[in-house]
Amino acid sequence: EKIAWLDPDLVIASDFRHARIASLLTAIAPTVSAPTVFDFKTTLKMVANATDREAQANELLQQWDARVVDFRQQIATKLGSEWPQKVAVVRFKSDHVRIYTSGFAGSILDELGFEQPDTLQSQGWGMKLSSTENIPVMDADAIFILLEPDDPAIADNYQHWASHPLWQQLSAVQNDRVYEVDPVSWMMGGGILAANAMLDDLFAHYGLSQPEAAQPHVCLPHFIDHVEPFPC
């Protein structure tokens, strides 16, 4: 009812999140659905085709490719023999910890040249850890921590794990390479805006230089769940 009340000209959905209500969405307005919520390039092209903005999409992808090349060149020069780094994307929940190896963040890290920790290279989407005894599994050169804001239970669980002696033995901890990052940009966004925000974080965390970029104007005001609007 809320989507119908918006009276959209177009509905952008995803097969994973909205398959059960697909028939309802198509009754409201023309609907396009992405096969995955994590492939931002596919999503961008799909939105471009549905809104006649192919030229803008191509320009955004060219800008992205240029930023990726710039990042890879700068980080290889800065880290030298320490590149490529093995990194872990860790999300704390109230009663367990998840390590992601694929999905949105994993695909971008892979494109940028990062590698997976040896313990995670054959674990599909990643791993769910319920005991602090499993802390050594997440050993990596750098760890990116996803915390949901305003959730005391998650903050308490993070403090519980981070205060454990095994945590202090992790390479990333000992080398001060544990970074807290925005879960929206790194996981839930899933689009070109989130991808660039994630890349901004990586430029900043590694102390790399990047030119000032103007924030894109959003063309589609109404969208559902976490599928991003299309920048003009």
Backbone torsions as a table, in degrees:
resi	resn	phi	psi	omega
1	GLU	NA	-38.1	-179.6
2	LYS	-66.2	-38.7	178.6
3	ILE	-67.5	-41.8	178.3
4	ALA	-63.1	-37.0	-179.9
5	TRP	-63.3	-29.6	178.5
6	LEU	-69.6	-19.5	180.0
7	ASP	52.4	56.5	-176.6
8	PRO	-74.1	153.4	171.3
9	ASP	-82.1	-24.6	-177.3
10	LEU	-150.3	140.4	175.0
11	VAL	-113.6	128.5	177.8
12	ILE	-108.9	120.6	-174.6
13	ALA	-130.6	-175.2	174.0
14	SER	-136.4	145.9	-179.5
15	ASP	-59.8	-40.3	-174.8
16	PHE	-65.7	-41.3	-173.6
17	ARG	-93.9	-24.6	-167.8
18	HIS	-127.8	13.7	-178.0
19	ALA	-58.8	-36.1	-175.5
20	ARG	-70.6	-21.3	-179.5
21	ILE	-115.1	17.1	-176.3
22	ALA	-57.5	-43.2	-178.1
23	SER	-65.9	-33.5	177.9
24	LEU	-69.6	-39.2	-179.9
25	LEU	-65.5	-44.4	-178.6
26	THR	-65.9	-23.5	176.5
27	ALA	-75.2	-21.4	-179.9
28	ILE	-84.1	-45.4	-176.4
29	ALA	-164.7	163.6	172.7
30	PRO	-52.3	135.6	-173.1
31	THR	-127.9	134.7	170.5
32	VAL	-118.6	142.5	-174.7
33	SER	-130.8	128.8	-179.6
34	ALA	-81.0	142.2	-179.9
35	PRO	-68.8	-20.9	179.7
36	THR	-144.4	154.3	178.2
37	VAL	-92.5	-1.6	-171.5
38	PHE	-108.4	-20.0	-177.4
39	ASP	-88.8	91.5	-173.1
40	PHE	-66.7	-27.3	179.6
41	LYS	-70.0	-40.8	176.1
42	THR	-63.8	-43.1	179.7
43	THR	-62.9	-43.6	-179.7
44	LEU	-61.3	-45.2	179.4
45	LYS	-64.7	-37.6	179.5
46	MET	-64.0	-45.5	178.8
47	VAL	-65.4	-39.0	179.2
48	ALA	-62.0	-44.1	-179.9
49	ASN	-65.2	-35.4	-177.1
50	ALA	-77.2	-18.1	-175.9
51	THR	-121.1	11.3	179.1
52	ASP	57.8	45.4	178.8
53	ARG	-125.5	39.4	-177.6
54	GLU	-60.2	-38.7	-178.8
55	ALA	-63.8	-43.0	178.6
56	GLN	-64.9	-38.8	179.4
57	ALA	-64.1	-43.0	179.3
58	ASN	-62.2	-38.2	178.9
59	GLU	-65.3	-41.8	179.0
60	LEU	-64.1	-40.3	179.3
61	LEU	-68.6	-36.3	176.3
62	GLN	-65.2	-40.5	176.7
63	GLN	-62.9	-40.8	178.6
64	TRP	-62.3	-47.5	-179.2
65	ASP	-59.5	-39.0	179.8
66	ALA	-66.5	-39.2	178.3
67	ARG	-66.0	-38.3	178.9
68	VAL	-63.7	-45.2	178.6
69	VAL	-60.9	-44.4	179.7
70	ASP	-60.4	-46.0	-179.2
71	PHE	-62.4	-46.8	-177.2
72	ARG	-62.1	-38.9	179.6
73	GLN	-68.0	-45.2	-177.3
74	GLN	-66.8	-44.2	-175.4
75	ILE	-71.4	-33.6	176.9
76	ALA	-65.0	-39.1	177.9
77	THR	-68.1	-42.9	-176.3
78	LYS	-70.3	-43.0	-175.0
79	LEU	-89.0	-20.1	176.5
80	GLY	57.2	-122.9	-176.8
81	SER	-68.3	-13.3	178.3
82	GLU	-84.6	-0.4	178.0
83	TRP	-105.4	140.1	3.4
84	PRO	-80.9	151.6	176.9
85	GLN	-90.2	150.5	171.3
86	LYS	-96.4	126.5	-174.1
87	VAL	-126.7	152.3	177.2
88	ALA	-123.5	133.5	174.6
89	VAL	-101.7	113.9	-170.6
90	VAL	-118.7	127.1	178.9
91	ARG	-115.0	121.6	179.2
92	PHE	-90.1	131.2	171.9
93	LYS	-111.8	179.7	-174.3
94	SER	-68.7	-28.1	-175.4
95	ASP	-131.0	6.9	177.6
96	HIS	-162.3	-179.3	180.0
97	VAL	-131.3	140.4	177.2
98	ARG	-117.7	137.4	174.0
99	ILE	-113.9	124.1	-176.6
100	TYR	-103.0	134.5	177.8
101	THR	-114.9	-18.1	-179.7
102	SER	-126.5	-152.9	-178.9
103	GLY	74.9	-161.2	-172.7
104	PHE	-61.9	-59.0	-177.6
105	ALA	-62.6	-42.2	-178.6
106	GLY	-61.2	-40.5	-179.0
107	SER	-66.8	-37.8	179.3
108	ILE	-70.4	-44.4	178.0
109	LEU	-59.7	-38.7	177.3
110	ASP	-64.3	-42.3	179.3
111	GLU	-64.4	-32.0	-179.3
112	LEU	-79.9	-10.6	176.3
113	GLY	105.6	1.9	176.7
114	PHE	-71.7	161.6	178.6
115	GLU	-120.9	162.7	177.5
116	GLN	-86.3	148.4	170.8
117	PRO	-58.8	149.5	-177.5
118	ASP	-57.6	-32.8	-177.0
119	THR	-73.3	-10.3	-173.1
120	LEU	-118.2	2.5	-171.0
121	GLN	-70.9	-13.7	-179.7
122	SER	-127.0	33.3	-173.9
123	GLN	-110.3	22.8	177.3
124	GLY	61.1	-124.1	-179.8
125	TRP	-68.4	-24.6	-177.7
126	GLY	146.8	-147.4	-177.7
127	MET	-142.6	150.8	172.6
128	LYS	-108.8	123.1	-178.3
129	LEU	-112.2	129.4	-178.5
130	SER	-113.3	-6.9	-177.9
131	SER	-130.6	140.9	177.6
132	THR	-63.9	-15.4	175.9
133	GLU	-64.3	-19.0	-179.6
134	ASN	-88.5	2.8	-177.6
135	ILE	-52.6	-41.1	-179.5
136	PRO	-57.8	-20.5	179.7
137	VAL	-62.1	-31.5	-176.0
138	MET	-90.5	15.1	-179.9
139	ASP	-62.2	128.4	-176.7
140	ALA	-157.8	167.7	176.8
141	ASP	-68.4	-32.8	178.2
142	ALA	-144.9	146.3	178.9
143	ILE	-126.1	130.1	176.4
144	PHE	-108.2	120.3	-173.5
145	ILE	-99.5	128.5	175.9
146	LEU	-105.8	118.0	178.0
147	LEU	-123.0	133.0	176.3
148	GLU	-83.0	126.4	-174.5
149	PRO	-66.9	154.6	173.5
150	ASP	60.6	33.3	175.3
151	ASP	-126.1	96.3	-176.4
152	PRO	-58.8	-33.8	-178.5
153	ALA	-65.0	-39.0	178.1
154	ILE	-69.4	-42.6	178.2
155	ALA	-61.1	-40.2	178.8
156	ASP	-65.8	-40.2	-180.0
157	ASN	-66.8	-39.7	176.9
158	TYR	-61.0	-44.4	179.2
159	GLN	-63.2	-37.6	178.5
160	HIS	-61.8	-46.2	-179.7
161	TRP	-70.9	-43.0	-175.1
162	ALA	-69.6	-18.8	178.9
163	SER	-92.3	-1.1	-178.8
164	HIS	-76.3	142.2	179.1
165	PRO	-56.6	-33.5	179.3
166	LEU	-66.1	-32.8	177.6
167	TRP	-63.0	-39.7	-178.3
168	GLN	-67.3	-16.4	179.9
169	GLN	-89.8	-7.2	179.9
170	LEU	-66.6	141.8	-178.7
171	SER	-59.1	-43.1	-178.7
172	ALA	-63.0	-37.6	179.4
173	VAL	-68.3	-46.2	-177.8
174	GLN	-65.0	-27.8	-179.0
175	ASN	-101.9	13.1	177.5
176	ASP	56.6	46.4	178.8
177	ARG	-123.2	44.9	173.2
178	VAL	-110.1	117.9	-173.2
179	TYR	-120.4	130.0	172.6
180	GLU	-86.6	128.1	-176.3
181	VAL	-128.7	164.2	-175.8
182	ASP	-74.4	119.7	-179.4
183	PRO	-65.2	-24.6	177.9
184	VAL	-68.1	-48.1	179.9
185	SER	-67.9	-39.5	-171.9
186	TRP	-87.8	-14.4	-177.1
187	MET	-142.2	-53.7	-167.6
188	MET	-84.0	-21.3	-178.4
189	GLY	-67.6	-59.7	173.4
190	GLY	73.8	9.5	-177.8
191	GLY	-126.2	-172.3	-175.7
192	ILE	-64.4	-34.6	178.7
193	LEU	-66.6	-45.1	178.6
194	ALA	-65.4	-39.0	179.3
195	ALA	-60.0	-45.0	179.1
196	ASN	-69.2	-35.0	176.3
197	ALA	-65.6	-40.2	176.6
198	MET	-63.2	-42.1	179.0
199	LEU	-67.0	-35.9	174.1
200	ASP	-57.3	-44.5	179.4
201	ASP	-59.6	-43.0	-177.7
202	LEU	-68.2	-40.2	173.7
203	PHE	-57.2	-44.7	-176.7
204	ALA	-69.4	-46.1	-176.6
205	HIS	-63.2	-32.2	-179.4
206	TYR	-96.6	5.5	176.1
207	GLY	65.1	35.4	180.0
208	LEU	-96.6	153.2	-177.8
209	SER	-90.7	145.5	175.5
210	GLN	-148.5	146.4	-179.5
211	PRO	-69.3	153.1	175.9
212	GLU	-65.7	135.4	-179.9
213	ALA	-124.3	135.4	178.4
214	ALA	-71.6	143.0	177.7
215	GLN	-70.3	131.7	-179.6
216	PRO	-70.0	147.5	176.2
217	HIS	-84.0	138.8	-177.0
218	VAL	-88.6	129.1	-175.2
219	CYS	-94.4	-31.6	-176.9
220	LEU	-105.1	108.5	-174.4
221	PRO	-75.2	-24.6	-174.3
222	HIS	-117.7	124.4	175.9
223	PHE	-150.6	161.6	-173.7
224	ILE	-113.4	151.6	179.5
225	ASP	55.3	-131.6	-174.3
226	HIS	-109.8	15.3	174.8
227	VAL	-73.8	126.5	-170.5
228	GLU	-78.7	152.0	171.4
229	PRO	-68.4	164.8	-176.7
230	PHE	-94.8	124.5	178.6
231	PRO	-73.9	138.8	176.9
232	CYS	-70.0	NA	NA
